[in-house]
Amino acid sequence: MVRCVLVLAGTLAASLVGISQPATKPAGMKFQVKIAANQVGKAPESGRLLVGIGPADSEPDFTNYRPPVLPILGIDVDGFSDDKSITLDGSSDMFPVGGLEKLPAGDYTVQAIFATNRDINLPHAPGNRYCTAVKLKLDPTAGTTVTLTLDKSFALQETEPKETATHKYLRIPSKLLSDFHGRPMVYRVGVVLPQAFEKEPEKRYGLVVDIGGFGTRYTHASEIQPDSRFVQIVPDGAGPYGDPYHVDSANNGPYGAAFTTEVIPHIEKTYRCLGTGKSRFTTGASTGGWVSLALQIFYPDFFNGCWSQCPDSVTFERYELVNLYADTNAYVNRFGVERPATRTLDGDTVSTVRHECQLETVLGRGGKWQLSGRDWASWNATYGPKGKDGLPVPVWDGKTGTIDKTAVEHWKKYDLKLVLTNNWKELGPKLSGGKINVWVGDSDDYFLNAAVRLFKDATDKLNNPKFDGTILIEARKGHDSGGWTRKQILDAMAERAGLK
C-alpha cells in the first residue's frame, strides 16, 4: 500500500518517527503538502486543500463538528503543480479555532485532500486528490513539520452497488441543469422496483419519491426494501453547493423543474408507473422532510401526498433557533449568549451555530462558509440569492454572524409557512384531502420542532377550505426518533392511490 510521504524537520529526525525537535523555540506545527507528478492533470488545477487529523485508529473525518473534534485545516491553492509545496499551519483556516496548539501530544492519523470537483461538493468526491491516512506521533510543542504527498485520486466514476433485478442506479442527463451551469449535468437517482416487476409485465405502479437526510446519496436506494405497489426512487443529495434540496433555486438551478419534467417522466415511462398526480407521493426525514413537504406544496397537483418527518426549518422565523426576520445576529441570541445549534434529548448544548460555521469556513473555497457544501451552506445556496460574483450571497457574515436583511428577502419564497398561508386561496383546494402530513419530536436535536410548531399554529387558522392535513408534535422525542413507520406510510399512500 502506498502511503503518505513523511519528511521530518529537525536535528533528531533520524531517531524520532514523524517528529522533529529543533534546538530553538519551535514556530509551531506545520504541514507541507505536495502533489505527485502523476496527479497533475493536463493543466494545474485549483481547489481547496484540506489537512485533517484523526484518532490513531481511524481516518480523519473532514465533516464532523460534534465533539470530540480534532483539527482540520484549509487553504486555497491555485494551479497546484508538482513543483509546489503548500504549507498549512496555525495561520490557516482552522477548525476548531486554536485546534493545533491545544492538541494533546500523542498518536494520530493525518490525511490531506485536494478538493477540485465542481459538481459534487464533498471532500471524497470523484477526481479529488488525496494521500492515504498515515499514523504518526504529533506534539504541537515540538514544532513538528510533516510533509504529505497527494499521490492518489478518487475514481472519476463513483463506485455504485451492484445492480439487481430490483435495484437500479441511474445518471439521467438534464438539459435544464446543463443549460443553467454551462456544462453537462446529470441527475443521479436510485430506483427500487417491486420484486415481481419482471414477472408481471402488464402491471403498473405508483411512484414514491424518498428523500434521505442531509447529503444522502442516491446509492442509499440499496437499503430500501421493494414494495409490491410502488416504484421507489432516491434522488441524490450531492451537488455543486452541497445538497441541492431538489427545488428550483438561484444558485443550484432548476432542480425542481428538472426533477418533475425530466427525471420523473423518464422513470415512470421506463418502469411502467401509472404516471398520474394521484399515484405520486413524497416522503423523507430531516432534509428529506423539508424536501418532501416543499415538493408537495410547490407542485400541489403533481403529487398526492407527503409524509414529512422532522423537516428542516419550515419557517425562517425559526431557522433552527435563528429568527431571520427579527434577529440581527445568527451567532449570538438576544440575551447575548452563543446560540445553540444542536442539543441532547435532555437539552445540553452539543454545538453552536458559530462552531458549526467555523468548520464550514475551513471547508469552503476562499474560507467562505457559504461554499463548504455542508448544512448551512446548502441551505444558503438553496434559499438565498446569487451575488454579482456568481456565488451564493451569505445570509450572514461568517466572522461576526451579522444577518444580511437584504438577502433574507429572497429567502421568503422558501419559507413554507409563508408560501402556504399567503397562497392558501389557490393552494388550499389542491392540498385538501389530507395531502400534508408532518411529524416532529418536541426535543428535536436541531430545534426543528420550533418551526413546525409555528407551522401548525398557522395551518390551524387556515379556512376556505379548512386545512385538513396532519401535524404531529410528539413529546420526548429527538430527531427522527419517532413518527410513522415505513409500512404505515406506504399503506396510506396505497390507499390514497387506490392500489392493492
Secondary structure as the mmCIF struct_conf table of DSSP 4:
data_model
#
loop_
_struct_conf.conf_type_id
_struct_conf.id
_struct_conf.beg_label_comp_id
_struct_conf.beg_label_asym_id
_struct_conf.beg_label_seq_id
_struct_conf.end_label_comp_id
_struct_conf.end_label_asym_id
_struct_conf.end_label_seq_id
BEND BEND1 GLY A 10 GLY A 10
TURN_TY1_P TURN_TY1_P1 THR A 11 SER A 15
BEND BEND2 LEU A 16 LEU A 16
TURN_TY1_P TURN_TY1_P2 VAL A 17 GLY A 18
BEND BEND3 ALA A 23 THR A 24
HELX_LH_PP_P HELX_LH_PP_P1 LYS A 25 PRO A 26
STRN STRN1 LYS A 30 ILE A 35
HELX_RH_3T_P HELX_RH_3T_P1 ALA A 37 GLN A 39
BEND BEND4 LYS A 42 ALA A 43
STRN STRN2 GLU A 45 PRO A 55
TURN_TY1_P TURN_TY1_P3 ALA A 56 ASP A 57
BEND BEND5 SER A 58 SER A 58
TURN_TY1_P TURN_TY1_P4 PHE A 62 THR A 63
BEND BEND6 ARG A 66 PRO A 68
STRN STRN3 ILE A 72 PHE A 80
TURN_TY1_P TURN_TY1_P5 ASP A 82 ASP A 83
STRN STRN4 ILE A 86 LEU A 88
TURN_TY1_P TURN_TY1_P6 GLY A 90 SER A 91
BEND BEND7 SER A 92 SER A 92
STRN STRN5 ASP A 93 PHE A 95
BEND BEND8 PRO A 96 PRO A 96
TURN_TY1_P TURN_TY1_P7 VAL A 97 LYS A 102
HELX_LH_PP_P HELX_LH_PP_P2 LEU A 103 PRO A 104
BEND BEND9 ALA A 105 ALA A 105
STRN STRN6 GLY A 106 ALA A 115
BEND BEND10 ARG A 118 ILE A 120
BEND BEND11 LEU A 122 LEU A 122
TURN_TY1_P TURN_TY1_P8 PRO A 123 HIS A 124
TURN_TY1_P TURN_TY1_P9 PRO A 126 GLY A 127
STRN STRN7 ARG A 129 TYR A 130
STRN STRN8 VAL A 134 LEU A 138
HELX_RH_3T_P HELX_RH_3T_P2 PRO A 140 ALA A 142
TURN_TY1_P TURN_TY1_P10 GLY A 143 GLY A 143
STRN STRN9 THR A 145 LEU A 150
STRN STRN10 LYS A 152 SER A 153
BEND BEND12 LEU A 156 GLN A 157
HELX_LH_PP_P HELX_LH_PP_P3 PRO A 161 GLU A 163
BEND BEND13 ALA A 165 THR A 166
STRN STRN11 HIS A 167 PRO A 173
HELX_RH_AL_P HELX_RH_AL_P1 LYS A 175 HIS A 181
TURN_TY1_P TURN_TY1_P11 GLY A 182 GLY A 182
BEND BEND14 ARG A 183 ARG A 183
STRN STRN12 VAL A 186 VAL A 192
TURN_TY1_P TURN_TY1_P12 GLN A 195 LYS A 199
TURN_TY1_P TURN_TY1_P13 PRO A 201 GLU A 202
STRN STRN13 TYR A 205 TYR A 205
STRN STRN14 GLY A 206 ILE A 211
BEND BEND15 GLY A 213 GLY A 213
TURN_TY1_P TURN_TY1_P14 PHE A 214 GLY A 215
HELX_RH_3T_P HELX_RH_3T_P3 TYR A 218 GLU A 223
BEND BEND16 ILE A 224 ILE A 224
HELX_LH_PP_P HELX_LH_PP_P4 GLN A 225 PRO A 226
STRN STRN15 ASP A 227 ASP A 227
TURN_TY1_P TURN_TY1_P15 SER A 228 ARG A 229
STRN STRN16 PHE A 230 PRO A 235
STRN STRN17 GLY A 239 GLY A 239
TURN_TY1_P TURN_TY1_P16 PRO A 240 TYR A 241
STRN STRN18 GLY A 242 GLY A 242
TURN_TY1_P TURN_TY1_P17 TYR A 245 HIS A 246
BEND BEND17 VAL A 247 VAL A 247
STRN STRN19 ASP A 248 SER A 249
TURN_TY1_P TURN_TY1_P18 ALA A 250 ASN A 252
STRN STRN20 GLY A 253 PRO A 254
HELX_RH_AL_P HELX_RH_AL_P2 TYR A 255 ALA A 258
HELX_RH_PI_P HELX_RH_PI_P1 PHE A 259 VAL A 263
HELX_RH_AL_P HELX_RH_AL_P3 ILE A 264 THR A 270
TURN_TY1_P TURN_TY1_P19 TYR A 271 ARG A 272
STRN STRN21 CYS A 273 CYS A 273
BEND BEND18 THR A 276 THR A 276
HELX_RH_3T_P HELX_RH_3T_P4 GLY A 277 SER A 279
STRN STRN22 ARG A 280 ALA A 285
TURN_TY1_P TURN_TY1_P20 SER A 286 SER A 286
HELX_RH_AL_P HELX_RH_AL_P4 THR A 287 PHE A 298
BEND BEND19 TYR A 299 TYR A 299
TURN_TY1_P TURN_TY1_P21 PRO A 300 PHE A 302
BEND BEND20 ASN A 304 ASN A 304
STRN STRN23 CYS A 306 GLN A 309
BEND BEND21 CYS A 310 CYS A 310
HELX_LH_PP_P HELX_LH_PP_P5 PRO A 311 PRO A 311
BEND BEND22 ASP A 312 ASP A 312
HELX_LH_PP_P HELX_LH_PP_P6 SER A 313 SER A 313
BEND BEND23 VAL A 314 THR A 315
HELX_RH_3T_P HELX_RH_3T_P5 PHE A 316 ARG A 318
STRN STRN24 TYR A 319 TYR A 319
TURN_TY1_P TURN_TY1_P22 GLU A 320 LEU A 321
STRN STRN25 VAL A 322 VAL A 322
TURN_TY1_P TURN_TY1_P23 LEU A 324 ALA A 326
BEND BEND24 THR A 328 THR A 328
STRN STRN26 ASN A 329 ASN A 329
BEND BEND25 ALA A 330 TYR A 331
STRN STRN27 VAL A 332 VAL A 332
TURN_TY1_P TURN_TY1_P24 ARG A 334 PHE A 335
BEND BEND26 GLY A 336 GLY A 336
STRN STRN28 GLU A 338 GLU A 338
HELX_LH_PP_P HELX_LH_PP_P7 ARG A 339 ARG A 339
STRN STRN29 PRO A 340 ARG A 343
TURN_TY1_P TURN_TY1_P25 LEU A 345 ASP A 346
STRN STRN30 THR A 349 THR A 352
HELX_RH_AL_P HELX_RH_AL_P5 VAL A 353 LEU A 363
BEND BEND27 GLY A 364 GLY A 364
HELX_RH_3T_P HELX_RH_3T_P6 ARG A 365 GLY A 367
HELX_RH_3T_P HELX_RH_3T_P7 TRP A 369 LEU A 371
BEND BEND28 SER A 372 SER A 372
BEND BEND29 ARG A 374 ARG A 374
HELX_RH_AL_P HELX_RH_AL_P6 ASP A 375 TYR A 383
BEND BEND30 GLY A 384 GLY A 384
HELX_LH_PP_P HELX_LH_PP_P8 PRO A 385 PRO A 385
STRN STRN31 LYS A 386 LYS A 386
TURN_TY1_P TURN_TY1_P26 LYS A 388 ASP A 389
BEND BEND31 GLY A 390 LEU A 391
STRN STRN32 PRO A 392 PRO A 392
HELX_LH_PP_P HELX_LH_PP_P9 VAL A 393 PRO A 394
BEND BEND32 VAL A 395 VAL A 395
STRN STRN33 TRP A 396 TRP A 396
TURN_TY1_P TURN_TY1_P27 GLY A 398 THR A 400
STRN STRN34 THR A 402 ILE A 403
HELX_RH_AL_P HELX_RH_AL_P7 LYS A 405 TRP A 411
HELX_RH_3T_P HELX_RH_3T_P8 LYS A 412 TYR A 414
HELX_RH_AL_P HELX_RH_AL_P8 LEU A 416 ASN A 422
TURN_TY1_P TURN_TY1_P28 ASN A 423 ASN A 423
HELX_RH_AL_P HELX_RH_AL_P9 TRP A 424 LEU A 431
TURN_TY1_P TURN_TY1_P29 SER A 432 GLY A 434
STRN STRN35 ILE A 436 GLY A 441
TURN_TY1_P TURN_TY1_P30 ASP A 442 SER A 443
TURN_TY1_P TURN_TY1_P31 ASP A 445 TYR A 446
BEND BEND33 PHE A 447 PHE A 447
TURN_TY1_P TURN_TY1_P32 LEU A 448 LEU A 448
HELX_RH_AL_P HELX_RH_AL_P10 ASN A 449 THR A 459
TURN_TY1_P TURN_TY1_P33 ASP A 460 LYS A 461
TURN_TY1_P TURN_TY1_P34 ASN A 463 LYS A 466
HELX_LH_PP_P HELX_LH_PP_P10 PHE A 467 PHE A 467
STRN STRN36 THR A 470 GLU A 474
TURN_TY1_P TURN_TY1_P35 ALA A 475 ARG A 476
TURN_TY1_P TURN_TY1_P36 HIS A 479 ASP A 480
BEND BEND34 SER A 481 GLY A 483
HELX_RH_AL_P HELX_RH_AL_P11 ARG A 486 ALA A 497
TURN_TY1_P TURN_TY1_P37 GLY A 498 GLY A 498
#
